[in-house]
Amino acid sequence: MRPWNLVGWLAVVATAGLTYETFRLAEIAGRHEVDARQARAELAARAAATAATPPARGAGAAPAADPAAGPIALPSPAPSATELSDFTRLAQELAATKEQLAIATAMLAARARQDEERAQAAAAATAAANRPIPAGVRECLVALQDCLRAEGYAGVRLLRADAVGAEGLTNVELLDAEPGGIDVAFVRAARVTGVVERATGCFVLTCFDGERSLRGERTPLPPKGLPLRFADVDGRMFEARLPYFVRGEGEYPAAAAAPDRPPGELDPLRRRQWLERLERVLTDGGPTPRWRVGRLRGLDGGWFQGGDLVATDDKRRVVASASCERFAIEVDEAAGIVSLLLRNGSLRRDGVDSSITGEGLRVLLPNLTCKQASDAMFGMVVRR
């Protein structure tokens, strides 16, 4: 049973118990009211009878007999001290019961108000979560996600936001996967800003006023915000695609205008294109668990350089990760087998770290033929 279901059942049981106690007190109050009324009536009748008795003619004198009047009516005795005490006790019990009934009624009304407020808050939260993302905000999230993936940062996934403006994104939810690990943090922030540090080539997303959940533990965001830093990026691309969100600080170095890239290193546009091709090939290949390329640096022949990869199960949970110097889509035309081949790196699976050496690590792609893989990769495959 989920925790919120248990709390709801406890609230229902408590409310039912309080309602029962209210009815019980009302019944007791009713009985005391009837008893008190009867006691009052008896006392009033006796008092009236006593008042109607004629006064005595003298001390100790008996009333004169009138033969024509018939038998003499004797006065009713006055209420005793015991009867007065019983009446006082009933009156006190009635007052105490009425007070308890009033308290129980007030508690029941307060509980009903709390339940109504809780239901309204839950309905408002559900409506807010199901509210569609505005079109302009969706375009911003897609562009920001594309820029991060183009730079090889696929670990951060922006789930939703309500608005975007000069102050940044508001009411943001995002996932932050641990690079090379299996942990994924969920971050909810009231505001998120984006800054390009031009001098260092670093892009920073800073999350304010919220919480971060990791391994079931929730921690508030720091007062100065939680920074998510992405180093060695093309800041000009972020500023060009997200001028309404990204703010640039400082000046670009003179050498940044025409950077010298090592042989085989991909520029941001080509890196994004190859990441998309690899995504399609690994998805169509149908391995279980499913592997995805989070980051790559360059391409040399059919070998990709500097790769970070993660594997997820059918519930999108990270079950393995790998970091390798190079990887490729390998085809074995004689056997008709297509594989993802990882070389020279490390693998983390089931909480155990191991090295990838020798023949490397092969992940079969059983749903692809050699021709399909080669066509999808534009011939950039290695052959066994």
Beta strands, then each sheet from edge to edge (+ up, - down):
strand 1: 156-160
strand 2: 163-165
strand 3: 168-177
strand 4: 184-197
strand 5: 202-214
strand 6: 217-220
strand 7: 226-230
strand 8: 246-249
strand 9: 290-295
strand 10: 298-300
strand 11: 303-312
strand 12: 318-332
strand 13: 337-349
strand 14: 352-356
strand 15: 361-364
strand 16: 382-383
sheet 1: 1+ 3- 2+
sheet 2: 1+ 3- 4+ 5- 6+
sheet 3: 1+ 3- 4+ 8+
sheet 4: 1+ 3- 4+ 5- 7+
sheet 5: 9+ 11- 10+
sheet 6: 9+ 11- 12+ 13- 14+
sheet 7: 9+ 11- 12+ 16+
sheet 8: 9+ 11- 12+ 13- 15+
end
